[in-house]
Amino acid sequence: MKLYHIAINNLIRRKVKMLFLLFGLVIGVGTVVTLFTITDEMEFQIGDTFDQIGANIIITPKSNNLSLSYGGVPVSGVGSDINEIKYEDIEKIWTIENAEVIATVSPKLLGSLEVEGEKNLILGVEFEEELRMKSWWRINTDESPVEPINRTFELEVEENEVILGFGAANRFDKKPGDVLEVEGEQYKVVGVIQEMGAEEDAAVLMSLPLVQKMMGKPGMLNLVEVSALCNTCPIEDVVAQTSDVLPGAKVTAIKEAVEARERVVGQFSNFALATSAVVLLIGTVIVAITMISSVSERTKEIGIFRAIGFRKGHVAMIILTEAAIVSLIGGVIGYVGGMMAASISAPFIAQMDLNIAWDLMVGIQAIGLSLVVGLLSSIIPMIQAAKLDPNDALRYI
């Protein structure tokens, strides 16, 4: 009879012990699979959300005398020595090696123009791109005077229409539907951005081509905001590649946005790691105690094996084979159960729609983890069984 035959027969005869072993392994492996599957998908979803709710790269003209204002661009006092960015140049951003991670590019021309007889900050923007990038804005419109628009990309703005920041609306006493005078021309106010405590509060947002014409700078920009999805490559790579295709511009990553994303995403990974470590430890203890108990109950059997010529290595191999068989079964069940638990519990745990995909590599890793836990847990009982003196064991006969 082969050693593995003995191991299999022992497991069949001791079904309760085998079930306890399986329980410890399935709970440990299943919990790890569930947590890491959910947190991996949460990391991806949260990363995408962070990357899409605002710019994480700022592009400005290269200059040594720019003072801070909006995104590092002065609204007034910009000298003629400042090399502005040509609108046509921003198309080069889409040619970089990692262009697939670029979500939104929002070009701007900032200036100070006469609004209702007073100088005020003007942002010339492409409304479709700007509103897509600033999806967290809540905008009161003439169509929804009470409930603001939460999904800004649903708002369509024509060239003869403007959006006001909260401060600008108060300063000029305007509300959605009113008319605003800019440089002697009349424009309809189609929305007011709710107060954010940011630079946009004081601004009037207008069509980019229109502002370029008013300022006598057709085809020119002095600020470009870029939202890059950082899940697939470091933000530094995107910055370096963009700098290469725009040598006349200064390309800077917004460290606060990048660090905030990394910090939040990292917290989920740490939580999963800590929880999994605790559950695995509990599972390991359950397996170890069950194996030790099994060896103690089989003292007579092991003594007989040793008395009829089984070496210590043979006894150890029987114990390890039993552990390996149970570990393989536990790994498969743990993977299947963990994935099913992740699919069911993900919406409740994450409070978001997650796409839980069955991954063969995760299954292989789950089985490998189960084997490691099962075999490590069997080391002490294996040594205990191998060292058992046959004379002492046979006294129980």
FIBAZA-500120 format. One record per residue (C-alpha): residue in three letters; residue number from 1; y, z negated, x. Coordinates in steps of 0.05 Angstrom, whole numbers, plus 5000, padded with zeros to 4 digits. Layout:
site mivo:ala; keba:NUM; c2:Y; c3:Z; c1:X
...
REM end
This chain:
site mivo:met; keba:1; c2:5000; c3:5000; c1:5000
site mivo:lys; keba:2; c2:5069; c3:5019; c1:5026
site mivo:leu; keba:3; c2:5123; c3:4967; c1:5035
site mivo:tyr; keba:4; c2:5167; c3:5000; c1:4983
site mivo:his; keba:5; c2:5109; c3:4997; c1:4933
site mivo:ile; keba:6; c2:5107; c3:4921; c1:4943
site mivo:ala; keba:7; c2:5183; c3:4918; c1:4934
site mivo:ile; keba:8; c2:5181; c3:4958; c1:4869
site mivo:asn; keba:9; c2:5123; c3:4917; c1:4842
site mivo:asn; keba:10; c2:5161; c3:4853; c1:4857
site mivo:leu; keba:11; c2:5222; c3:4878; c1:4819
site mivo:ile; keba:12; c2:5179; c3:4898; c1:4759
site mivo:arg; keba:13; c2:5145; c3:4831; c1:4758
site mivo:arg; keba:14; c2:5211; c3:4793; c1:4763
site mivo:lys; keba:15; c2:5252; c3:4829; c1:4711
site mivo:val; keba:16; c2:5298; c3:4770; c1:4697
site mivo:lys; keba:17; c2:5316; c3:4763; c1:4771
site mivo:met; keba:18; c2:5328; c3:4837; c1:4776
site mivo:leu; keba:19; c2:5374; c3:4835; c1:4716
site mivo:phe; keba:20; c2:5414; c3:4779; c1:4748
site mivo:leu; keba:21; c2:5420; c3:4821; c1:4811
site mivo:leu; keba:22; c2:5442; c3:4881; c1:4770
site mivo:phe; keba:23; c2:5492; c3:4839; c1:4732
site mivo:gly; keba:24; c2:5527; c3:4816; c1:4794
site mivo:leu; keba:25; c2:5530; c3:4885; c1:4825
site mivo:val; keba:26; c2:5550; c3:4921; c1:4761
site mivo:ile; keba:27; c2:5606; c3:4871; c1:4746
site mivo:gly; keba:28; c2:5633; c3:4876; c1:4817
site mivo:val; keba:29; c2:5627; c3:4952; c1:4826
site mivo:gly; keba:30; c2:5648; c3:4967; c1:4755
site mivo:thr; keba:31; c2:5711; c3:4925; c1:4761
site mivo:val; keba:32; c2:5730; c3:4959; c1:4826
site mivo:val; keba:33; c2:5719; c3:5028; c1:4797
site mivo:thr; keba:34; c2:5759; c3:5010; c1:4734
site mivo:leu; keba:35; c2:5818; c3:4980; c1:4771
site mivo:phe; keba:36; c2:5823; c3:5031; c1:4826
site mivo:thr; keba:37; c2:5815; c3:5090; c1:4778
site mivo:ile; keba:38; c2:5870; c3:5063; c1:4733
site mivo:thr; keba:39; c2:5917; c3:5044; c1:4790
site mivo:asp; keba:40; c2:5907; c3:5110; c1:4826
site mivo:glu; keba:41; c2:5927; c3:5148; c1:4763
site mivo:met; keba:42; c2:5983; c3:5098; c1:4751
site mivo:glu; keba:43; c2:6009; c3:5109; c1:4822
site mivo:phe; keba:44; c2:6010; c3:5184; c1:4810
site mivo:gln; keba:45; c2:6044; c3:5178; c1:4742
site mivo:ile; keba:46; c2:6094; c3:5126; c1:4765
site mivo:gly; keba:47; c2:6108; c3:5166; c1:4828
site mivo:asp; keba:48; c2:6122; c3:5228; c1:4786
site mivo:thr; keba:49; c2:6166; c3:5188; c1:4738
site mivo:phe; keba:50; c2:6207; c3:5158; c1:4795
site mivo:asp; keba:51; c2:6214; c3:5226; c1:4828
site mivo:gln; keba:52; c2:6237; c3:5259; c1:4763
site mivo:ile; keba:53; c2:6288; c3:5209; c1:4738
site mivo:gly; keba:54; c2:6340; c3:5224; c1:4790
site mivo:ala; keba:55; c2:6357; c3:5255; c1:4857
site mivo:asn; keba:56; c2:6323; c3:5229; c1:4919
site mivo:ile; keba:57; c2:6355; c3:5280; c1:4965
site mivo:ile; keba:58; c2:6430; c3:5294; c1:4972
site mivo:ile; keba:59; c2:6458; c3:5357; c1:5005
site mivo:thr; keba:60; c2:6531; c3:5358; c1:5026
site mivo:pro; keba:61; c2:6572; c3:5401; c1:5074
site mivo:lys; keba:62; c2:6571; c3:5379; c1:5146
site mivo:ser; keba:63; c2:6635; c3:5342; c1:5164
site mivo:asn; keba:64; c2:6657; c3:5283; c1:5206
site mivo:asn; keba:65; c2:6715; c3:5262; c1:5161
site mivo:leu; keba:66; c2:6683; c3:5257; c1:5092
site mivo:ser; keba:67; c2:6699; c3:5192; c1:5057
site mivo:leu; keba:68; c2:6653; c3:5163; c1:5004
site mivo:ser; keba:69; c2:6665; c3:5182; c1:4932
site mivo:tyr; keba:70; c2:6613; c3:5217; c1:4889
site mivo:gly; keba:71; c2:6550; c3:5225; c1:4930
site mivo:gly; keba:72; c2:6591; c3:5222; c1:4994
site mivo:val; keba:73; c2:6638; c3:5278; c1:4973
site mivo:pro; keba:74; c2:6713; c3:5264; c1:4966
site mivo:val; keba:75; c2:6744; c3:5284; c1:4901
site mivo:ser; keba:76; c2:6813; c3:5296; c1:4930
site mivo:gly; keba:77; c2:6840; c3:5307; c1:5000
site mivo:val; keba:78; c2:6785; c3:5356; c1:5020
site mivo:gly; keba:79; c2:6814; c3:5396; c1:5077
site mivo:ser; keba:80; c2:6804; c3:5469; c1:5089
site mivo:asp; keba:81; c2:6763; c3:5453; c1:5151
site mivo:ile; keba:82; c2:6705; c3:5429; c1:5108
site mivo:asn; keba:83; c2:6650; c3:5481; c1:5106
site mivo:glu; keba:84; c2:6629; c3:5483; c1:5033
site mivo:ile; keba:85; c2:6560; c3:5505; c1:5012
site mivo:lys; keba:86; c2:6551; c3:5574; c1:4983
site mivo:tyr; keba:87; c2:6516; c3:5576; c1:4916
site mivo:glu; keba:88; c2:6471; c3:5632; c1:4940
site mivo:asp; keba:89; c2:6446; c3:5588; c1:4997
site mivo:ile; keba:90; c2:6412; c3:5537; c1:4952
site mivo:glu; keba:91; c2:6360; c3:5589; c1:4935
site mivo:lys; keba:92; c2:6333; c3:5578; c1:5005
site mivo:ile; keba:93; c2:6310; c3:5509; c1:4984
site mivo:trp; keba:94; c2:6254; c3:5542; c1:4945
site mivo:thr; keba:95; c2:6229; c3:5577; c1:5008
site mivo:ile; keba:96; c2:6211; c3:5514; c1:5047
site mivo:glu; keba:97; c2:6138; c3:5499; c1:5064
site mivo:asn; keba:98; c2:6134; c3:5443; c1:5013
site mivo:ala; keba:99; c2:6173; c3:5479; c1:4959
site mivo:glu; keba:100; c2:6120; c3:5461; c1:4908
site mivo:val; keba:101; c2:6143; c3:5389; c1:4908
site mivo:ile; keba:102; c2:6214; c3:5407; c1:4889
site mivo:ala; keba:103; c2:6223; c3:5387; c1:4816
site mivo:thr; keba:104; c2:6297; c3:5399; c1:4803
site mivo:val; keba:105; c2:6357; c3:5426; c1:4842
site mivo:ser; keba:106; c2:6425; c3:5409; c1:4812
site mivo:pro; keba:107; c2:6485; c3:5442; c1:4846
site mivo:lys; keba:108; c2:6555; c3:5413; c1:4836
site mivo:leu; keba:109; c2:6628; c3:5426; c1:4851
site mivo:leu; keba:110; c2:6671; c3:5363; c1:4848
site mivo:gly; keba:111; c2:6745; c3:5364; c1:4841
site mivo:ser; keba:112; c2:6807; c3:5331; c1:4812
site mivo:leu; keba:113; c2:6838; c3:5371; c1:4755
site mivo:glu; keba:114; c2:6890; c3:5357; c1:4702
site mivo:val; keba:115; c2:6859; c3:5327; c1:4639
site mivo:glu; keba:116; c2:6905; c3:5309; c1:4581
site mivo:gly; keba:117; c2:6964; c3:5311; c1:4629
site mivo:glu; keba:118; c2:6930; c3:5265; c1:4681
site mivo:lys; keba:119; c2:6888; c3:5278; c1:4743
site mivo:asn; keba:120; c2:6815; c3:5261; c1:4732
site mivo:leu; keba:121; c2:6748; c3:5270; c1:4765
site mivo:ile; keba:122; c2:6714; c3:5335; c1:4744
site mivo:leu; keba:123; c2:6641; c3:5351; c1:4756
site mivo:gly; keba:124; c2:6623; c3:5424; c1:4753
site mivo:val; keba:125; c2:6548; c3:5425; c1:4737
site mivo:glu; keba:126; c2:6493; c3:5470; c1:4712
site mivo:phe; keba:127; c2:6480; c3:5430; c1:4649
site mivo:glu; keba:128; c2:6407; c3:5449; c1:4641
site mivo:glu; keba:129; c2:6389; c3:5425; c1:4711
site mivo:glu; keba:130; c2:6435; c3:5365; c1:4710
site mivo:leu; keba:131; c2:6410; c3:5339; c1:4644
site mivo:arg; keba:132; c2:6338; c3:5350; c1:4665
site mivo:met; keba:133; c2:6350; c3:5309; c1:4729
site mivo:lys; keba:134; c2:6388; c3:5254; c1:4693
site mivo:ser; keba:135; c2:6336; c3:5244; c1:4639
site mivo:trp; keba:136; c2:6352; c3:5170; c1:4634
site mivo:trp; keba:137; c2:6422; c3:5184; c1:4607
site mivo:arg; keba:138; c2:6433; c3:5164; c1:4535
site mivo:ile; keba:139; c2:6485; c3:5210; c1:4505
site mivo:asn; keba:140; c2:6521; c3:5201; c1:4439
site mivo:thr; keba:141; c2:6533; c3:5269; c1:4406
site mivo:asp; keba:142; c2:6569; c3:5294; c1:4345
site mivo:glu; keba:143; c2:6500; c3:5306; c1:4315
site mivo:ser; keba:144; c2:6478; c3:5234; c1:4326
site mivo:pro; keba:145; c2:6538; c3:5188; c1:4324
site mivo:val; keba:146; c2:6495; c3:5126; c1:4320
site mivo:glu; keba:147; c2:6430; c3:5142; c1:4355
site mivo:pro; keba:148; c2:6440; c3:5172; c1:4425
site mivo:ile; keba:149; c2:6399; c3:5229; c1:4452
site mivo:asn; keba:150; c2:6347; c3:5198; c1:4499
site mivo:arg; keba:151; c2:6316; c3:5264; c1:4522
site mivo:thr; keba:152; c2:6377; c3:5296; c1:4553
site mivo:phe; keba:153; c2:6344; c3:5364; c1:4564
site mivo:glu; keba:154; c2:6345; c3:5373; c1:4488
site mivo:leu; keba:155; c2:6421; c3:5378; c1:4490
site mivo:glu; keba:156; c2:6450; c3:5448; c1:4498
site mivo:val; keba:157; c2:6521; c3:5454; c1:4524
site mivo:glu; keba:158; c2:6562; c3:5517; c1:4522
site mivo:glu; keba:159; c2:6615; c3:5538; c1:4573
site mivo:asn; keba:160; c2:6672; c3:5518; c1:4527
site mivo:glu; keba:161; c2:6642; c3:5448; c1:4517
site mivo:val; keba:162; c2:6645; c3:5385; c1:4558
site mivo:ile; keba:163; c2:6609; c3:5318; c1:4564
site mivo:leu; keba:164; c2:6649; c3:5256; c1:4580
site mivo:gly; keba:165; c2:6630; c3:5194; c1:4618
site mivo:phe; keba:166; c2:6639; c3:5128; c1:4581
site mivo:gly; keba:167; c2:6702; c3:5110; c1:4621
site mivo:ala; keba:168; c2:6733; c3:5179; c1:4613
site mivo:ala; keba:169; c2:6721; c3:5178; c1:4538
site mivo:asn; keba:170; c2:6757; c3:5111; c1:4533
site mivo:arg; keba:171; c2:6813; c3:5132; c1:4578
site mivo:phe; keba:172; c2:6829; c3:5194; c1:4536
site mivo:asp; keba:173; c2:6807; c3:5162; c1:4470
site mivo:lys; keba:174; c2:6758; c3:5217; c1:4455
site mivo:lys; keba:175; c2:6692; c3:5219; c1:4417
site mivo:pro; keba:176; c2:6641; c3:5272; c1:4403
site mivo:gly; keba:177; c2:6671; c3:5328; c1:4363
site mivo:asp; keba:178; c2:6742; c3:5318; c1:4390
site mivo:val; keba:179; c2:6780; c3:5369; c1:4432
site mivo:leu; keba:180; c2:6797; c3:5354; c1:4505
site mivo:glu; keba:181; c2:6852; c3:5391; c1:4544
site mivo:val; keba:182; c2:6834; c3:5410; c1:4615
site mivo:glu; keba:183; c2:6884; c3:5450; c1:4656
site mivo:gly; keba:184; c2:6919; c3:5472; c1:4592
site mivo:glu; keba:185; c2:6855; c3:5497; c1:4558
site mivo:gln; keba:186; c2:6819; c3:5465; c1:4499
site mivo:tyr; keba:187; c2:6746; c3:5444; c1:4504
site mivo:lys; keba:188; c2:6701; c3:5412; c1:4453
site mivo:val; keba:189; c2:6671; c3:5344; c1:4470
site mivo:val; keba:190; c2:6597; c3:5350; c1:4452
site mivo:gly; keba:191; c2:6574; c3:5284; c1:4481
site mivo:val; keba:192; c2:6593; c3:5217; c1:4511
site mivo:ile; keba:193; c2:6547; c3:5185; c1:4562
site mivo:gln; keba:194; c2:6535; c3:5112; c1:4548
site mivo:glu; keba:195; c2:6562; c3:5064; c1:4601
site mivo:met; keba:196; c2:6520; c3:5062; c1:4664
site mivo:gly; keba:197; c2:6566; c3:5029; c1:4715
site mivo:ala; keba:198; c2:6561; c3:5091; c1:4758
site mivo:glu; keba:199; c2:6609; c3:5145; c1:4782
site mivo:glu; keba:200; c2:6594; c3:5189; c1:4722
site mivo:asp; keba:201; c2:6629; c3:5138; c1:4677
site mivo:ala; keba:202; c2:6697; c3:5165; c1:4699
site mivo:ala; keba:203; c2:6678; c3:5238; c1:4701
site mivo:val; keba:204; c2:6686; c3:5299; c1:4657
site mivo:leu; keba:205; c2:6626; c3:5345; c1:4661
site mivo:met; keba:206; c2:6640; c3:5419; c1:4654
site mivo:ser; keba:207; c2:6605; c3:5485; c1:4667
site mivo:leu; keba:208; c2:6598; c3:5499; c1:4741
site mivo:pro; keba:209; c2:6623; c3:5571; c1:4740
site mivo:leu; keba:210; c2:6683; c3:5548; c1:4699
site mivo:val; keba:211; c2:6702; c3:5493; c1:4749
site mivo:gln; keba:212; c2:6692; c3:5541; c1:4807
site mivo:lys; keba:213; c2:6741; c3:5588; c1:4774
site mivo:met; keba:214; c2:6792; c3:5533; c1:4759
site mivo:met; keba:215; c2:6790; c3:5508; c1:4830
site mivo:gly; keba:216; c2:6793; c3:5578; c1:4860
site mivo:lys; keba:217; c2:6726; c3:5569; c1:4894
site mivo:pro; keba:218; c2:6679; c3:5620; c1:4862
site mivo:gly; keba:219; c2:6607; c3:5613; c1:4886
site mivo:met; keba:220; c2:6622; c3:5549; c1:4925
site mivo:leu; keba:221; c2:6591; c3:5479; c1:4921
site mivo:asn; keba:222; c2:6605; c3:5412; c1:4954
site mivo:leu; keba:223; c2:6544; c3:5374; c1:4930
site mivo:val; keba:224; c2:6472; c3:5390; c1:4913
site mivo:glu; keba:225; c2:6424; c3:5337; c1:4885
site mivo:val; keba:226; c2:6350; c3:5349; c1:4893
site mivo:ser; keba:227; c2:6292; c3:5314; c1:4860
site mivo:ala; keba:228; c2:6228; c3:5320; c1:4900
site mivo:leu; keba:229; c2:6159; c3:5296; c1:4880
site mivo:cys; keba:230; c2:6137; c3:5252; c1:4937
site mivo:asn; keba:231; c2:6064; c3:5242; c1:4918
site mivo:thr; keba:232; c2:6038; c3:5300; c1:4959
site mivo:cys; keba:233; c2:6082; c3:5297; c1:5021
site mivo:pro; keba:234; c2:6131; c3:5249; c1:5055
site mivo:ile; keba:235; c2:6203; c3:5256; c1:5033
site mivo:glu; keba:236; c2:6222; c3:5262; c1:5107
site mivo:asp; keba:237; c2:6184; c3:5328; c1:5111
site mivo:val; keba:238; c2:6223; c3:5357; c1:5053
site mivo:val; keba:239; c2:6289; c3:5334; c1:5085
site mivo:ala; keba:240; c2:6272; c3:5365; c1:5152
site mivo:gln; keba:241; c2:6249; c3:5431; c1:5122
site mivo:thr; keba:242; c2:6312; c3:5435; c1:5078
site mivo:ser; keba:243; c2:6356; c3:5421; c1:5138
site mivo:asp; keba:244; c2:6323; c3:5479; c1:5175
site mivo:val; keba:245; c2:6340; c3:5529; c1:5120
site mivo:leu; keba:246; c2:6410; c3:5500; c1:5108
site mivo:pro; keba:247; c2:6437; c3:5490; c1:5179
site mivo:gly; keba:248; c2:6509; c3:5484; c1:5154
site mivo:ala; keba:249; c2:6493; c3:5426; c1:5108
site mivo:lys; keba:250; c2:6476; c3:5352; c1:5115
site mivo:val; keba:251; c2:6411; c3:5335; c1:5080
site mivo:thr; keba:252; c2:6399; c3:5261; c1:5067
site mivo:ala; keba:253; c2:6343; c3:5223; c1:5031
site mivo:ile; keba:254; c2:6368; c3:5168; c1:4984
site mivo:lys; keba:255; c2:6330; c3:5110; c1:5016
site mivo:glu; keba:256; c2:6340; c3:5063; c1:4957
site mivo:ala; keba:257; c2:6304; c3:5111; c1:4909
site mivo:val; keba:258; c2:6247; c3:5125; c1:4957
site mivo:glu; keba:259; c2:6238; c3:5052; c1:4976
site mivo:ala; keba:260; c2:6240; c3:5030; c1:4903
site mivo:arg; keba:261; c2:6185; c3:5080; c1:4886
site mivo:glu; keba:262; c2:6142; c3:5058; c1:4945
site mivo:arg; keba:263; c2:6152; c3:4985; c1:4928
site mivo:val; keba:264; c2:6133; c3:4991; c1:4855
site mivo:val; keba:265; c2:6074; c3:5037; c1:4869
site mivo:gly; keba:266; c2:6051; c3:4991; c1:4925
site mivo:gln; keba:267; c2:6050; c3:4931; c1:4879
site mivo:phe; keba:268; c2:5997; c3:4964; c1:4835
site mivo:ser; keba:269; c2:5954; c3:4978; c1:4895
site mivo:asn; keba:270; c2:5959; c3:4907; c1:4920
site mivo:phe; keba:271; c2:5942; c3:4880; c1:4851
site mivo:ala; keba:272; c2:5880; c3:4924; c1:4847
site mivo:leu; keba:273; c2:5859; c3:4906; c1:4918
site mivo:ala; keba:274; c2:5867; c3:4831; c1:4907
site mivo:thr; keba:275; c2:5831; c3:4831; c1:4839
site mivo:ser; keba:276; c2:5775; c3:4874; c1:4865
site mivo:ala; keba:277; c2:5765; c3:4829; c1:4926
site mivo:val; keba:278; c2:5758; c3:4768; c1:4881
site mivo:val; keba:279; c2:5709; c3:4802; c1:4834
site mivo:leu; keba:280; c2:5668; c3:4830; c1:4891
site mivo:leu; keba:281; c2:5664; c3:4762; c1:4923
site mivo:ile; keba:282; c2:5638; c3:4733; c1:4857
site mivo:gly; keba:283; c2:5588; c3:4789; c1:4852
site mivo:thr; keba:284; c2:5565; c3:4779; c1:4923
site mivo:val; keba:285; c2:5554; c3:4705; c1:4911
site mivo:ile; keba:286; c2:5514; c3:4719; c1:4848
site mivo:val; keba:287; c2:5470; c3:4769; c1:4885
site mivo:ala; keba:288; c2:5461; c3:4722; c1:4945
site mivo:ile; keba:289; c2:5443; c3:4662; c1:4902
site mivo:thr; keba:290; c2:5394; c3:4703; c1:4861
site mivo:met; keba:291; c2:5361; c3:4731; c1:4924
site mivo:ile; keba:292; c2:5355; c3:4662; c1:4956
site mivo:ser; keba:293; c2:5325; c3:4635; c1:4892
site mivo:ser; keba:294; c2:5276; c3:4693; c1:4890
site mivo:val; keba:295; c2:5254; c3:4681; c1:4961
site mivo:ser; keba:296; c2:5244; c3:4606; c1:4947
site mivo:glu; keba:297; c2:5200; c3:4622; c1:4887
site mivo:arg; keba:298; c2:5158; c3:4670; c1:4928
site mivo:thr; keba:299; c2:5142; c3:4622; c1:4985
site mivo:lys; keba:300; c2:5067; c3:4626; c1:4971
site mivo:glu; keba:301; c2:5068; c3:4701; c1:4965
site mivo:ile; keba:302; c2:5106; c3:4710; c1:5030
site mivo:gly; keba:303; c2:5060; c3:4661; c1:5065
site mivo:ile; keba:304; c2:4999; c3:4702; c1:5043
site mivo:phe; keba:305; c2:5033; c3:4765; c1:5070
site mivo:arg; keba:306; c2:5045; c3:4732; c1:5136
site mivo:ala; keba:307; c2:4974; c3:4703; c1:5138
site mivo:ile; keba:308; c2:4941; c3:4771; c1:5128
site mivo:gly; keba:309; c2:4981; c3:4803; c1:5185
site mivo:phe; keba:310; c2:5050; c3:4822; c1:5158
site mivo:arg; keba:311; c2:5101; c3:4815; c1:5213
site mivo:lys; keba:312; c2:5170; c3:4784; c1:5204
site mivo:gly; keba:313; c2:5200; c3:4854; c1:5204
site mivo:his; keba:314; c2:5154; c3:4875; c1:5146
site mivo:val; keba:315; c2:5176; c3:4816; c1:5104
site mivo:ala; keba:316; c2:5249; c3:4830; c1:5120
site mivo:met; keba:317; c2:5239; c3:4903; c1:5101
site mivo:ile; keba:318; c2:5209; c3:4884; c1:5034
site mivo:ile; keba:319; c2:5270; c3:4840; c1:5018
site mivo:leu; keba:320; c2:5319; c3:4894; c1:5040
site mivo:thr; keba:321; c2:5282; c3:4948; c1:5002
site mivo:glu; keba:322; c2:5286; c3:4907; c1:4938
site mivo:ala; keba:323; c2:5361; c3:4897; c1:4950
site mivo:ala; keba:324; c2:5372; c3:4971; c1:4964
site mivo:ile; keba:325; c2:5335; c3:4993; c1:4901
site mivo:val; keba:326; c2:5374; c3:4945; c1:4857
site mivo:ser; keba:327; c2:5439; c3:4964; c1:4893
site mivo:leu; keba:328; c2:5429; c3:5038; c1:4880
site mivo:ile; keba:329; c2:5416; c3:5026; c1:4806
site mivo:gly; keba:330; c2:5475; c3:4977; c1:4803
site mivo:gly; keba:331; c2:5521; c3:5027; c1:4837
site mivo:val; keba:332; c2:5504; c3:5083; c1:4787
site mivo:ile; keba:333; c2:5511; c3:5037; c1:4727
site mivo:gly; keba:334; c2:5574; c3:5006; c1:4756
site mivo:tyr; keba:335; c2:5606; c3:5074; c1:4767
site mivo:val; keba:336; c2:5589; c3:5099; c1:4697
site mivo:gly; keba:337; c2:5610; c3:5033; c1:4664
site mivo:gly; keba:338; c2:5673; c3:5029; c1:4706
site mivo:met; keba:339; c2:5695; c3:5099; c1:4688
site mivo:met; keba:340; c2:5681; c3:5087; c1:4614
site mivo:ala; keba:341; c2:5719; c3:5021; c1:4617
site mivo:ala; keba:342; c2:5777; c3:5056; c1:4653
site mivo:ser; keba:343; c2:5781; c3:5111; c1:4600
site mivo:ile; keba:344; c2:5781; c3:5060; c1:4543
site mivo:ser; keba:345; c2:5826; c3:5007; c1:4574
site mivo:ala; keba:346; c2:5876; c3:5050; c1:4612
site mivo:pro; keba:347; c2:5925; c3:5060; c1:4553
site mivo:phe; keba:348; c2:5926; c3:4985; c1:4540
site mivo:ile; keba:349; c2:5932; c3:4963; c1:4613
site mivo:ala; keba:350; c2:5981; c3:5016; c1:4637
site mivo:gln; keba:351; c2:6019; c3:5024; c1:4571
site mivo:met; keba:352; c2:6022; c3:5099; c1:4586
site mivo:asp; keba:353; c2:5980; c3:5161; c1:4576
site mivo:leu; keba:354; c2:5934; c3:5168; c1:4636
site mivo:asn; keba:355; c2:5886; c3:5224; c1:4650
site mivo:ile; keba:356; c2:5823; c3:5189; c1:4674
site mivo:ala; keba:357; c2:5781; c3:5243; c1:4707
site mivo:trp; keba:358; c2:5708; c3:5232; c1:4728
site mivo:asp; keba:359; c2:5704; c3:5242; c1:4803
site mivo:leu; keba:360; c2:5638; c3:5252; c1:4840
site mivo:met; keba:361; c2:5669; c3:5224; c1:4904
site mivo:val; keba:362; c2:5686; c3:5160; c1:4867
site mivo:gly; keba:363; c2:5614; c3:5155; c1:4845
site mivo:ile; keba:364; c2:5589; c3:5163; c1:4916
site mivo:gln; keba:365; c2:5637; c3:5110; c1:4940
site mivo:ala; keba:366; c2:5615; c3:5063; c1:4883
site mivo:ile; keba:367; c2:5542; c3:5071; c1:4902
site mivo:gly; keba:368; c2:5560; c3:5060; c1:4976
site mivo:leu; keba:369; c2:5599; c3:4998; c1:4959
site mivo:ser; keba:370; c2:5541; c3:4972; c1:4917
site mivo:leu; keba:371; c2:5493; c3:4983; c1:4975
site mivo:val; keba:372; c2:5539; c3:4946; c1:5023
site mivo:val; keba:373; c2:5547; c3:4887; c1:4976
site mivo:gly; keba:374; c2:5473; c3:4884; c1:4959
site mivo:leu; keba:375; c2:5449; c3:4889; c1:5031
site mivo:leu; keba:376; c2:5500; c3:4840; c1:5059
site mivo:ser; keba:377; c2:5482; c3:4791; c1:5004
site mivo:ser; keba:378; c2:5408; c3:4797; c1:5024
site mivo:ile; keba:379; c2:5418; c3:4779; c1:5097
site mivo:ile; keba:380; c2:5411; c3:4704; c1:5089
site mivo:pro; keba:381; c2:5349; c3:4707; c1:5043
site mivo:met; keba:382; c2:5319; c3:4761; c1:5088
site mivo:ile; keba:383; c2:5325; c3:4716; c1:5149
site mivo:gln; keba:384; c2:5299; c3:4657; c1:5108
site mivo:ala; keba:385; c2:5238; c3:4697; c1:5086
site mivo:ala; keba:386; c2:5224; c3:4726; c1:5155
site mivo:lys; keba:387; c2:5226; c3:4658; c1:5189
site mivo:leu; keba:388; c2:5179; c3:4626; c1:5138
site mivo:asp; keba:389; c2:5119; c3:4595; c1:5174
site mivo:pro; keba:390; c2:5054; c3:4619; c1:5142
site mivo:asn; keba:391; c2:5021; c3:4551; c1:5152
site mivo:asp; keba:392; c2:5077; c3:4517; c1:5114
site mivo:ala; keba:393; c2:5074; c3:4570; c1:5059
site mivo:leu; keba:394; c2:4999; c3:4566; c1:5050
site mivo:arg; keba:395; c2:5004; c3:4492; c1:5035
site mivo:tyr; keba:396; c2:5030; c3:4512; c1:4966
site mivo:ile; keba:397; c2:4965; c3:4548; c1:4950
REM end
